[in-house]
Amino acid sequence: MSDAVVPARSGTNLTVGQKLCAKVAVGLARLLARKSPARIRALLTRLGRGARPASYAEAEAARDAVVAVSLRCAAFEGCLPRSLATVLLCRARGTWPTWAVGVRARPPFGAHAWVEAEGRMVDEGVDPSYFRSLFTVSVPDRRA
């Protein structure tokens, strides 16, 4: 599994500015990933305040940008920094996808982090029942 890579569809079409923003988000995510889950959750809860919920397309574009600029985030095991960088990049654009942490619902046990938008996992490539969410960080949907 260590050779598995998350495909990037539109990352090659990024402008220099978009690549720079994505790289900054990845750098911040790598620092944040070193914190405890409780600390990450508290910080993301504060950062998400005032943002509008991200659309699926917005979250997908942010995730694609992150994967395009970081091999670590593109790797299968890069779920934590990938999900954090995606959330941070969305926040820089004024939006907020739901950040989720959970576990596989079937053996073998494994933790996983991902983002959701419009009630769907963003580009995880598995059936949503494959993971069980332990906690999420989202913003209230003001569009409803």
BATOR-133018 format. One line per 4 residues: their letters; for each residue x, y, z of N, C-alpha, C, O. Coordinates in nm, 2 decimals. Layout:
a> X/Y/Z/X/Y/Z/X/Y/Z/X/Y/Z; ...
This chain:
msda> 0.08/-0.12/0.00/0.00/0.00/0.00/0.08/0.13/0.00/0.03/0.23/-0.03; 0.21/0.12/0.04/0.29/0.24/0.04/0.31/0.31/-0.09/0.35/0.42/-0.10; 0.29/0.23/-0.20/0.31/0.29/-0.33/0.18/0.35/-0.39/0.19/0.41/-0.49; 0.07/0.33/-0.32/-0.05/0.39/-0.37/-0.05/0.54/-0.37/0.00/0.60/-0.27
vvpa> -0.10/0.60/-0.47/-0.10/0.74/-0.49/-0.24/0.79/-0.52/-0.31/0.72/-0.60; -0.28/0.90/-0.47/-0.41/0.95/-0.50/-0.40/1.03/-0.63/-0.31/1.12/-0.64; -0.48/1.00/-0.73/-0.46/1.07/-0.86/-0.50/1.22/-0.85/-0.60/1.25/-0.78; -0.43/1.30/-0.92/-0.47/1.44/-0.93/-0.52/1.46/-1.07/-0.45/1.44/-1.17
rsgt> -0.64/1.51/-1.08/-0.70/1.53/-1.21/-0.66/1.67/-1.27/-0.62/1.68/-1.38; -0.69/1.78/-1.19/-0.67/1.91/-1.25/-0.55/1.98/-1.20/-0.54/2.10/-1.23; -0.47/1.92/-1.12/-0.36/1.99/-1.06/-0.26/2.05/-1.15/-0.19/2.14/-1.12; -0.24/1.99/-1.27/-0.15/2.04/-1.37/-0.19/2.17/-1.43/-0.11/2.24/-1.49
nltv> -0.31/2.21/-1.41/-0.36/2.33/-1.47/-0.36/2.45/-1.37/-0.42/2.56/-1.39; -0.29/2.44/-1.26/-0.28/2.54/-1.16/-0.19/2.65/-1.20/-0.09/2.63/-1.27; -0.23/2.78/-1.16/-0.14/2.89/-1.19/-0.03/2.89/-1.08/-0.04/2.81/-0.99; 0.07/2.97/-1.10/0.18/2.98/-1.01/0.12/3.02/-0.87/0.17/2.97/-0.77
gqkl> 0.03/3.12/-0.87/-0.03/3.16/-0.74/-0.11/3.05/-0.67/-0.10/3.04/-0.55; -0.18/2.97/-0.75/-0.26/2.86/-0.69/-0.16/2.76/-0.63/-0.19/2.70/-0.53; -0.05/2.73/-0.70/0.04/2.63/-0.65/0.11/2.68/-0.52/0.13/2.60/-0.43; 0.14/2.81/-0.52/0.20/2.87/-0.40/0.10/2.86/-0.28/0.14/2.82/-0.17
cakv> -0.02/2.89/-0.30/-0.12/2.88/-0.19/-0.14/2.74/-0.15/-0.15/2.71/-0.03; -0.14/2.64/-0.24/-0.15/2.50/-0.20/-0.03/2.46/-0.12/-0.04/2.38/-0.03; 0.09/2.50/-0.16/0.21/2.46/-0.09/0.21/2.52/0.05/0.26/2.45/0.14; 0.17/2.64/0.07/0.16/2.70/0.20/0.06/2.62/0.28/0.09/2.59/0.40
avgl> -0.05/2.59/0.23/-0.15/2.50/0.30/-0.09/2.37/0.34/-0.12/2.32/0.45; -0.02/2.31/0.25/0.05/2.18/0.28/0.15/2.20/0.40/0.15/2.12/0.49; 0.23/2.30/0.39/0.33/2.33/0.50/0.26/2.35/0.63/0.30/2.29/0.73; 0.15/2.43/0.64/0.08/2.45/0.76/0.01/2.32/0.81/0.01/2.29/0.93
arll> -0.04/2.24/0.72/-0.10/2.12/0.75/0.00/2.02/0.81/-0.03/1.95/0.91; 0.12/2.02/0.76/0.22/1.93/0.82/0.25/1.97/0.96/0.28/1.88/1.05; 0.26/2.10/0.99/0.28/2.14/1.13/0.16/2.11/1.22/0.18/2.06/1.33; 0.04/2.13/1.17/-0.08/2.10/1.24/-0.10/1.95/1.27/-0.15/1.92/1.38
arks> -0.05/1.87/1.18/-0.07/1.72/1.19/0.01/1.67/1.31/-0.01/1.56/1.35; 0.11/1.75/1.36/0.19/1.70/1.47/0.12/1.72/1.61/0.17/1.67/1.71; 0.01/1.80/1.60/-0.06/1.83/1.73/-0.15/1.71/1.76/-0.18/1.62/1.68; -0.20/1.71/1.88/-0.30/1.61/1.93/-0.43/1.63/1.86/-0.46/1.74/1.81
pari> -0.51/1.52/1.85/-0.64/1.53/1.78/-0.73/1.64/1.85/-0.80/1.71/1.78; -0.72/1.65/1.98/-0.80/1.75/2.05/-0.76/1.89/2.01/-0.84/1.98/1.99; -0.63/1.91/2.00/-0.58/2.04/1.96/-0.61/2.08/1.82/-0.65/2.19/1.79; -0.60/1.98/1.73/-0.64/2.00/1.59/-0.78/2.04/1.58/-0.82/2.13/1.51
rall> -0.87/1.96/1.65/-1.01/1.99/1.64/-1.04/2.13/1.69/-1.12/2.20/1.63; -0.98/2.16/1.80/-1.01/2.30/1.86/-0.97/2.41/1.77/-1.04/2.51/1.75; -0.85/2.39/1.71/-0.80/2.50/1.62/-0.89/2.50/1.49/-0.92/2.61/1.44; -0.92/2.39/1.43/-1.01/2.39/1.31/-1.14/2.45/1.34/-1.20/2.52/1.26
trlg> -1.20/2.42/1.46/-1.33/2.48/1.50/-1.32/2.63/1.50/-1.41/2.70/1.45; -1.21/2.69/1.55/-1.20/2.83/1.55/-1.17/2.88/1.41/-1.23/2.99/1.37; -1.09/2.82/1.33/-1.06/2.86/1.19/-1.19/2.86/1.10/-1.20/2.94/1.01; -1.28/2.77/1.13/-1.39/2.75/1.04/-1.50/2.86/1.07/-1.59/2.87/0.98
rgar> -1.49/2.93/1.18/-1.60/3.03/1.21/-1.60/3.13/1.10/-1.50/3.19/1.06; -1.72/3.17/1.06/-1.74/3.27/0.96/-1.73/3.23/0.82/-1.76/3.31/0.72; -1.69/3.10/0.79/-1.68/3.06/0.66/-1.81/3.00/0.61/-1.90/2.97/0.69; -1.83/3.00/0.48/-1.95/2.94/0.43/-1.92/2.80/0.39/-1.80/2.77/0.36
pasy> -2.01/2.71/0.40/-1.99/2.57/0.36/-1.93/2.55/0.22/-1.99/2.62/0.13; -1.83/2.47/0.20/-1.77/2.45/0.07/-1.87/2.37/-0.02/-1.93/2.27/0.03; -1.87/2.40/-0.14/-1.95/2.31/-0.24/-1.85/2.19/-0.26/-1.73/2.19/-0.23; -1.91/2.08/-0.32/-1.83/1.97/-0.35/-1.72/2.01/-0.45/-1.61/1.97/-0.44
aeae> -1.75/2.09/-0.55/-1.66/2.13/-0.65/-1.54/2.21/-0.59/-1.43/2.19/-0.63; -1.57/2.30/-0.50/-1.47/2.38/-0.43/-1.38/2.29/-0.35/-1.25/2.31/-0.35; -1.43/2.20/-0.27/-1.35/2.11/-0.19/-1.27/2.01/-0.28/-1.15/1.99/-0.25; -1.33/1.97/-0.39/-1.25/1.88/-0.48/-1.14/1.96/-0.55/-1.03/1.90/-0.56
aard> -1.16/2.08/-0.59/-1.05/2.16/-0.65/-0.94/2.18/-0.55/-0.82/2.18/-0.59; -0.97/2.21/-0.42/-0.87/2.23/-0.32/-0.79/2.10/-0.30/-0.67/2.10/-0.29; -0.86/1.99/-0.29/-0.80/1.86/-0.27/-0.70/1.83/-0.39/-0.59/1.78/-0.37; -0.75/1.85/-0.51/-0.67/1.83/-0.63/-0.54/1.91/-0.63/-0.44/1.87/-0.66
avva> -0.56/2.04/-0.59/-0.44/2.13/-0.58/-0.34/2.08/-0.48/-0.22/2.08/-0.50; -0.39/2.03/-0.36/-0.30/1.98/-0.26/-0.22/1.86/-0.31/-0.10/1.84/-0.29; -0.30/1.77/-0.37/-0.24/1.64/-0.42/-0.14/1.67/-0.53/-0.04/1.60/-0.54; -0.16/1.78/-0.61/-0.07/1.81/-0.72/0.06/1.87/-0.67/0.16/1.85/-0.74
vslr> 0.06/1.93/-0.56/0.19/2.00/-0.51/0.26/1.92/-0.41/0.37/1.95/-0.37; 0.20/1.81/-0.36/0.27/1.73/-0.25/0.26/1.58/-0.27/0.15/1.52/-0.27; 0.37/1.52/-0.29/0.37/1.37/-0.30/0.33/1.31/-0.17/0.27/1.20/-0.17; 0.37/1.37/-0.06/0.33/1.31/0.07/0.18/1.31/0.09/0.12/1.21/0.13
caaf> 0.11/1.42/0.05/-0.03/1.43/0.05/-0.10/1.34/-0.05/-0.21/1.29/-0.03; -0.03/1.31/-0.16/-0.08/1.22/-0.26/-0.08/1.08/-0.23/-0.15/0.99/-0.28; 0.01/1.04/-0.13/0.03/0.90/-0.09/-0.10/0.86/-0.01/-0.16/0.94/0.05; -0.12/0.73/-0.02/-0.24/0.67/0.05/-0.23/0.70/0.20/-0.33/0.74/0.26
egcl> -0.11/0.70/0.26/-0.09/0.72/0.40/-0.09/0.87/0.43/-0.08/0.91/0.55; -0.11/0.96/0.33/-0.10/1.10/0.36/-0.24/1.16/0.39/-0.26/1.28/0.36; -0.33/1.08/0.44/-0.47/1.13/0.46/-0.48/1.25/0.56/-0.56/1.34/0.54; -0.40/1.24/0.67/-0.41/1.35/0.76/-0.36/1.48/0.71/-0.44/1.58/0.71
prsl> -0.24/1.49/0.66/-0.20/1.62/0.60/-0.28/1.66/0.48/-0.30/1.78/0.46; -0.32/1.56/0.40/-0.40/1.59/0.28/-0.54/1.66/0.32/-0.58/1.76/0.26; -0.60/1.60/0.42/-0.73/1.65/0.46/-0.72/1.79/0.53/-0.80/1.88/0.51; -0.61/1.80/0.61/-0.59/1.93/0.68/-0.55/2.04/0.57/-0.61/2.15/0.58
atvl> -0.47/2.01/0.48/-0.43/2.11/0.38/-0.55/2.14/0.29/-0.57/2.26/0.25; -0.64/2.05/0.26/-0.76/2.08/0.19/-0.85/2.17/0.26/-0.90/2.27/0.20; -0.87/2.15/0.39/-0.95/2.24/0.47/-0.89/2.38/0.48/-0.96/2.48/0.46; -0.76/2.38/0.50/-0.69/2.51/0.51/-0.70/2.59/0.38/-0.72/2.71/0.38
lcra> -0.68/2.52/0.27/-0.69/2.59/0.14/-0.83/2.64/0.11/-0.85/2.75/0.06; -0.93/2.56/0.14/-1.06/2.60/0.13/-1.09/2.73/0.22/-1.15/2.82/0.17; -1.04/2.72/0.34/-1.06/2.84/0.43/-1.00/2.96/0.37/-1.05/3.07/0.39; -0.88/2.95/0.31/-0.82/3.07/0.25/-0.90/3.13/0.14/-0.89/3.24/0.11
rgtw> -0.99/3.04/0.08/-1.08/3.09/-0.02/-1.22/3.12/0.03/-1.31/3.15/-0.05; -1.23/3.12/0.17/-1.36/3.17/0.23/-1.46/3.06/0.25/-1.57/3.09/0.29; -1.42/2.93/0.22/-1.52/2.82/0.24/-1.47/2.72/0.34/-1.35/2.73/0.39; -1.55/2.63/0.38/-1.51/2.53/0.48/-1.58/2.39/0.45/-1.70/2.39/0.46
ptwa> -1.51/2.29/0.41/-1.57/2.16/0.40/-1.57/2.10/0.54/-1.51/2.15/0.63; -1.64/1.99/0.55/-1.64/1.92/0.68/-1.51/1.84/0.68/-1.48/1.76/0.59; -1.44/1.85/0.80/-1.32/1.77/0.82/-1.36/1.65/0.91/-1.42/1.67/1.01; -1.33/1.53/0.87/-1.37/1.41/0.94/-1.25/1.32/0.97/-1.16/1.31/0.90
vgvr> -1.26/1.26/1.09/-1.16/1.16/1.13/-1.24/1.04/1.18/-1.34/1.05/1.25; -1.20/0.92/1.13/-1.27/0.80/1.17/-1.18/0.68/1.15/-1.06/0.69/1.14; -1.25/0.57/1.14/-1.18/0.44/1.13/-1.25/0.36/1.02/-1.36/0.38/0.98; -1.17/0.26/0.97/-1.23/0.16/0.88/-1.34/0.08/0.95/-1.33/0.04/1.07
arpp> -1.45/0.06/0.88/-1.56/-0.02/0.94/-1.54/-0.17/0.93/-1.60/-0.24/1.00; -1.44/-0.21/0.85/-1.41/-0.35/0.83/-1.26/-0.37/0.85/-1.18/-0.28/0.83; -1.23/-0.49/0.89/-1.08/-0.52/0.91/-1.01/-0.50/0.78/-1.06/-0.52/0.67; -0.88/-0.46/0.78/-0.80/-0.44/0.91/-0.83/-0.30/0.96/-0.86/-0.21/0.89
fgah> -0.82/-0.28/1.09/-0.84/-0.16/1.16/-0.74/-0.05/1.10/-0.63/-0.09/1.07; -0.79/0.07/1.09/-0.70/0.18/1.04/-0.77/0.31/1.06/-0.89/0.32/1.03; -0.70/0.41/1.11/-0.75/0.54/1.12/-0.75/0.61/0.98/-0.67/0.57/0.90; -0.84/0.71/0.96/-0.84/0.78/0.84/-0.89/0.92/0.86/-0.98/0.94/0.95
awve> -0.85/1.02/0.78/-0.90/1.15/0.78/-0.94/1.19/0.64/-0.87/1.15/0.55; -1.05/1.26/0.63/-1.10/1.30/0.50/-1.18/1.43/0.51/-1.21/1.48/0.62; -1.22/1.48/0.39/-1.31/1.60/0.39/-1.44/1.56/0.32/-1.45/1.47/0.24; -1.55/1.62/0.36/-1.68/1.60/0.30/-1.74/1.74/0.26/-1.71/1.84/0.32
aegr> -1.82/1.74/0.16/-1.89/1.86/0.11/-2.02/1.81/0.05/-2.03/1.71/-0.01; -2.12/1.89/0.08/-2.26/1.86/0.03/-2.30/1.72/0.08/-2.37/1.65/0.00; -2.25/1.68/0.20/-2.29/1.55/0.25/-2.22/1.43/0.19/-2.26/1.31/0.22; -2.12/1.45/0.11/-2.04/1.34/0.05/-1.89/1.35/0.07/-1.84/1.46/0.09
mvde> -1.83/1.23/0.08/-1.69/1.23/0.09/-1.63/1.28/-0.04/-1.68/1.25/-0.14; -1.52/1.36/-0.03/-1.46/1.42/-0.15/-1.35/1.32/-0.20/-1.24/1.31/-0.14; -1.37/1.26/-0.31/-1.27/1.18/-0.38/-1.20/1.08/-0.30/-1.08/1.06/-0.32; -1.27/1.01/-0.22/-1.21/0.90/-0.14/-1.20/0.77/-0.22/-1.12/0.68/-0.18
gvdp> -1.29/0.75/-0.31/-1.28/0.63/-0.40/-1.33/0.50/-0.33/-1.31/0.39/-0.38; -1.41/0.52/-0.22/-1.46/0.40/-0.15/-1.61/0.43/-0.12/-1.65/0.55/-0.11; -1.68/0.33/-0.09/-1.82/0.35/-0.05/-1.82/0.42/0.09/-1.74/0.38/0.17; -1.91/0.51/0.11/-1.91/0.59/0.24/-1.92/0.50/0.36/-1.87/0.53/0.47
syfr> -1.98/0.38/0.35/-1.99/0.29/0.46/-1.86/0.22/0.50/-1.85/0.15/0.60; -1.76/0.24/0.42/-1.62/0.18/0.45/-1.56/0.25/0.57/-1.48/0.18/0.64; -1.60/0.37/0.60/-1.54/0.44/0.72/-1.65/0.48/0.82/-1.77/0.50/0.78; -1.62/0.48/0.94/-1.71/0.53/1.05/-1.64/0.65/1.11/-1.53/0.65/1.15
slft> -1.71/0.76/1.10/-1.67/0.89/1.15/-1.66/0.89/1.31/-1.76/0.85/1.37; -1.55/0.93/1.36/-1.54/0.95/1.51/-1.58/1.09/1.55/-1.65/1.11/1.65; -1.53/1.19/1.47/-1.57/1.33/1.49/-1.55/1.41/1.37/-1.47/1.37/1.28; -1.62/1.52/1.36/-1.61/1.61/1.24/-1.60/1.75/1.29/-1.63/1.79/1.40
vsvp> -1.55/1.84/1.20/-1.55/1.98/1.22/-1.61/2.04/1.10/-1.56/2.03/0.99; -1.73/2.10/1.12/-1.80/2.17/1.01/-1.85/2.30/1.06/-1.84/2.34/1.17; -1.91/2.37/0.96/-1.97/2.50/0.99/-2.12/2.48/0.96/-2.16/2.40/0.88; -2.20/2.56/1.03/-2.35/2.55/1.00/-2.37/2.59/0.86/-2.31/2.69/0.81
drra> -2.46/2.52/0.79/-2.50/2.55/0.65/-2.60/2.67/0.66/-2.72/2.65/0.69; -2.55/2.79/0.62/-2.64/2.91/0.62/-2.72/2.92/0.50/-2.81/3.01/0.49; -2.70/2.83/0.40/-2.78/2.83/0.27/-2.91/2.77/0.29/-3.01/2.80/0.22; -2.93/2.69/0.40/-3.06/2.61/0.42/-3.16/2.71/0.47/-3.28/2.66/0.49
